[in-house]
Amino acid sequence: MHDIVDLEGRGVAGVYIASSEFKQAGESQAKALGYDPAAVYVPHPIQDRTDDEMKEIAESAVGELMKAISEG
């Protein structure tokens, strides 16, 4: 998340993507940093997904990701 803060400080929009399992941790870290980054959460788990499943997850997240970037 520090990287997103750095990028946005340079005028580059940033969004972090994490699996839904890490939503609370991401929100806690953002609060600790005093930052409210755009975030997109995808279904958990992702580590054991096939390539085709990962493509499907990515394709389903693109719209939300683009919206988050454009609003940031």
C-alpha positions in Angstrom: 0.0 0.0 0.0 3.0 2.3 0.5 3.6 2.1 -3.2 0.1 3.4 -4.0 0.6 6.3 -1.6 3.9 7.1 -3.3 2.3 6.8 -6.8 -0.6 9.0 -6.0 1.8 11.6 -4.4 3.3 11.8 -7.9 -0.1 12.2 -9.6 -0.5 8.6 -10.7 -3.9 7.0 -9.8 -3.5 3.8 -7.9 -5.8 1.0 -6.9 -4.9 -2.1 -4.9 -6.4 -5.5 -5.6 -6.7 -8.2 -3.0 -8.8 -11.3 -2.3 -11.8 -10.8 -0.2 -10.1 -12.6 2.7 -7.8 -9.6 3.1 -10.4 -6.8 3.0 -10.3 -6.1 6.8 -6.5 -6.2 6.9 -6.3 -3.8 3.9 -8.7 -1.4 5.5 -6.8 -1.6 8.8 -3.5 -0.8 7.2 -5.0 2.1 5.2 -6.5 3.5 8.4 -3.1 3.1 10.2 -1.4 5.0 7.3 -4.1 7.7 7.3 -5.0 6.9 3.8 -8.1 5.8 1.9 -7.0 4.1 -1.3 -9.3 2.7 -3.9 -9.5 -1.1 -3.6 -11.0 -3.9 -5.6 -11.5 -7.3 -3.9 -11.8 -10.5 -5.8 -13.0 -13.9 -4.6 -10.8 -15.8 -2.2 -8.8 -18.0 -2.5 -6.7 -17.3 -5.6 -3.5 -19.3 -5.0 -4.9 -22.6 -6.1 -6.9 -21.3 -9.1 -6.3 -22.6 -12.6 -5.1 -20.2 -15.3 -8.6 -20.1 -16.8 -10.2 -19.4 -13.4 -7.7 -16.5 -12.8 -8.5 -15.1 -16.2 -12.2 -15.2 -15.4 -11.6 -13.5 -12.0 -9.5 -10.8 -13.7 -12.0 -10.2 -16.5 -14.8 -9.8 -13.9 -12.8 -7.3 -11.9 -11.7 -5.1 -14.9 -14.8 -2.9 -14.9 -14.6 -2.3 -11.1 -10.9 -1.6 -11.4 -11.3 0.9 -14.3 -14.1 2.7 -12.3 -11.9 2.9 -9.3 -9.0 4.3 -11.3 -11.1 6.9 -13.0 -12.7 8.0 -9.8 -9.3 8.3 -8.0 
